[in-house]
Amino acid sequence: MVLRHELGGKVGVKVKTFSLTDLVAGKIKKVELRLSGSAYRGVPLGSLRLATANPVWVRYRRQQGQRPGLRMPVLLATAGTVRETDISSALKSPLVASNLRMVKLDLPGLGEQQLQFVDPQVDLEGGLVRIRSTLVTAGAQPDSGVSILIAGKPQLEGDSRIVVSDLQTQSPDIIDPDKFAAFAQDLLNPLIDFSKLDRLDHAFRLQTLKVGDEAVEFSGNLLVAPKVARVAQQVVNKR
């Protein structure tokens, strides 16, 4: 009910227990989650499957000054599928756009400029991602932008970085698209660095990434840890 309220879409949960007494004590053998059509802050999550890789120990209510939640860290094996339409919708989201390096430029005399994709259309085929859109300065009218087609091959680098290789661009407004593509590839990479998204209570790492026709499939591990007390978190932030 909580996941459905926070993320929307279809949510399925299966809980396997050791025994009734262990369940009452907050000890759970395994939890499996399936989400479809859900979204986080306007960003589609595609189809997700998560399953705990170790037993879960939770606190149901506040005890001895400790709030309800996890008692021990939990590792979740994660797998999912993201469709072309999901990626197109994500690129329109301010949350995603604000974290794309390519659309943040620090121009001499003008300061930081934020660019955005207008009505991006994503096509997946043969390991390539093609994005057809109009690139404009954030808040400007679409007719003031540059019509552009960007194509590249996303690859997994290590377990935390997604980079794009063989980037190509096409645009009637760009004089030398090859030089622009090389410039854009340096700006764009890494496309995502999950290690920079680590927090005190969670971290995510990828194991596989496959770009197919019409969808991207991935698998990885999500580590969720008990939330630290606010005082302890403030101390860490000061350091």
C-alpha positions in Angstrom: 0.0 0.0 0.0 2.9 2.4 0.8 4.7 1.7 -2.5 1.5 2.1 -4.5 0.8 5.4 -2.8 4.3 6.8 -3.2 5.1 5.4 -6.7 1.8 4.5 -8.3 1.3 1.7 -10.9 0.9 -1.9 -10.1 2.7 -3.3 -7.1 3.0 -6.9 -6.0 4.6 -8.1 -2.8 5.4 -11.6 -1.5 6.7 -12.3 2.0 8.2 -15.6 3.1 8.6 -16.2 6.8 10.6 -18.6 9.1 7.8 -19.0 11.6 5.1 -17.1 13.3 7.2 -16.2 16.3 10.1 -14.9 14.1 7.6 -12.8 12.2 6.3 -11.3 15.4 9.9 -10.6 16.4 10.4 -8.8 13.0 12.5 -11.5 11.4 11.5 -12.2 7.8 13.0 -14.9 5.5 12.5 -13.2 2.1 10.6 -10.3 0.4 9.9 -10.1 -3.3 8.6 -6.9 -5.0 7.3 -6.4 -8.5 6.5 -2.9 -9.8 5.0 -2.0 -13.2 4.0 1.5 -14.4 5.4 3.2 -11.3 7.2 6.5 -11.3 9.4 8.4 -8.9 9.0 12.2 -8.9 7.7 12.0 -12.5 10.4 9.7 -13.8 9.0 6.3 -15.1 10.6 3.3 -13.5 9.6 0.7 -16.1 9.1 -2.8 -14.9 11.1 -3.7 -11.7 11.7 -6.9 -9.8 13.4 -6.8 -6.5 14.2 -9.7 -4.1 16.1 -9.7 -0.8 19.3 -11.7 -0.9 19.5 -12.0 2.9 16.9 -12.2 5.7 15.2 -9.0 6.8 15.1 -7.9 10.4 12.8 -5.0 11.1 11.5 -2.9 14.0 7.7 -2.5 13.9 7.4 0.3 16.3 9.5 2.8 18.2 11.6 1.2 20.9 14.2 2.6 23.2 14.4 5.8 21.2 14.8 3.9 17.9 12.2 4.6 15.2 10.5 1.8 13.2 12.5 0.5 10.3 15.4 -1.9 9.4 17.6 -3.2 12.1 20.2 -4.6 9.7 21.3 -3.8 6.1 19.4 -5.6 3.4 20.7 -6.5 -0.1 18.2 -6.6 -2.9 18.8 -8.3 -6.2 17.3 -6.0 -8.8 16.3 -6.5 -12.4 14.2 -4.4 -14.7 13.1 -3.3 -18.2 12.8 0.3 -19.4 10.9 1.0 -22.6 11.5 3.6 -25.3 8.5 5.6 -24.1 9.8 5.5 -20.5 13.1 7.0 -21.5 11.3 9.7 -23.6 9.2 10.6 -20.6 12.2 10.6 -18.3 14.1 13.1 -20.5 11.2 15.5 -20.2 11.5 15.4 -16.4 13.2 18.3 -14.6 14.8 15.7 -12.2 16.6 13.9 -15.1 17.4 17.0 -17.1 19.0 18.7 -14.2 21.4 15.7 -13.7 22.5 15.3 -17.4 26.0 16.8 -17.7 25.6 17.6 -21.4 22.8 20.1 -20.7 24.8 22.1 -18.2 27.2 24.6 -19.7 29.4 27.2 -17.9 30.0 29.8 -20.6 32.5 32.6 -20.1 30.8 35.9 -19.3 27.3 34.2 -19.3 27.7 31.8 -16.3 26.0 28.5 -16.1 23.5 27.8 -18.9 20.8 25.1 -18.6 19.7 23.4 -21.8 16.7 21.1 -22.2 15.2 18.6 -24.6 11.9 19.6 -26.1 9.6 16.7 -26.9 12.4 14.1 -27.1 11.6 10.9 -29.1 13.7 7.9 -28.2 14.4 4.9 -30.5 16.3 1.8 -29.4 17.7 -0.6 -31.9 20.8 -2.9 -32.3 22.4 -1.7 -29.1 22.0 2.0 -30.0 20.0 4.8 -28.5 18.7 7.5 -30.8 17.3 10.7 -29.5 15.5 13.1 -31.8 14.7 16.4 -30.2 15.0 20.2 -30.2 17.7 21.5 -27.8 16.9 24.9 -26.3 18.0 27.1 -23.4 15.8 26.3 -20.4 12.6 28.3 -20.5 13.1 29.5 -24.1 10.6 29.0 -27.0 11.0 25.8 -29.1 11.5 27.8 -32.3 14.7 29.3 -30.8 16.3 25.9 -30.4 18.4 23.5 -32.5 16.9 20.5 -34.1 19.2 17.5 -33.4 19.5 13.8 -33.7 21.9 12.1 -31.2 22.9 8.5 -31.5 25.2 6.5 -29.3 26.0 3.1 -27.7 25.5 3.0 -23.9 27.9 0.7 -22.1 28.5 -0.4 -18.5 31.9 0.7 -17.1 32.7 -1.1 -13.9 29.6 -1.4 -11.7 28.6 2.2 -11.2 29.1 4.1 -14.5 27.1 4.1 -17.7 29.1 5.8 -20.5 28.2 6.4 -24.2 30.6 5.6 -27.0 30.5 6.2 -30.8 28.4 9.2 -30.4 27.0 10.7 -33.6 25.0 13.9 -34.2 22.9 15.2 -37.1 21.5 18.7 -37.4 21.0 21.2 -40.1 22.1 23.9 -37.7 25.5 22.3 -36.8 28.3 23.1 -39.3 30.6 20.3 -38.3 28.6 17.5 -36.7 31.6 15.1 -36.2 33.5 17.7 -34.1 30.3 18.5 -32.2 29.7 14.8 -31.5 33.3 14.4 -30.0 32.7 17.5 -27.9 29.3 16.3 -26.8 30.6 12.9 -25.9 33.2 14.4 -23.5 30.5 16.5 -21.9 28.0 13.7 -21.6 30.2 11.0 -20.1 29.7 9.4 -17.7 25.9 9.5 -18.5 25.2 8.1 -15.0 27.6 7.6 -12.1 25.6 5.7 -9.4 28.5 6.1 -6.9 27.7 9.8 -6.7 24.1 8.9 -5.8 25.1 6.9 -2.7 23.6 8.0 0.6 23.9 6.9 4.2 21.0 4.6 3.9 21.2 3.2 0.3 23.5 2.5 -2.6 23.0 0.9 -6.1 25.4 -0.9 -8.4 24.8 -2.4 -11.9 25.8 -5.9 -13.0 24.4 -6.0 -16.5 23.1 -3.5 -19.1 21.6 -4.6 -22.4 20.1 -2.3 -25.0 17.7 -4.2 -27.2 15.0 -3.3 -29.7 12.4 -1.1 -28.0 13.7 -1.6 -24.4 16.7 -1.6 -22.1 17.2 -4.5 -19.7 19.4 -4.3 -16.6 20.2 -6.1 -13.3 22.1 -5.0 -10.2 22.1 -4.8 -6.4 20.5 -2.3 -4.1 21.8 -2.0 -0.6 19.4 -0.5 1.9 20.7 0.3 5.4 19.0 1.4 8.6 18.5 5.2 8.7 21.0 6.9 11.0 19.8 9.2 13.8 19.5 12.8 12.7 22.3 13.9 15.0 24.7 11.4 13.6 23.8 12.4 10.1 24.5 16.0 10.9 28.0 15.1 12.2 28.8 13.2 9.0 27.6 16.1 6.8 29.8 18.5 8.7 32.8 16.3 8.1 
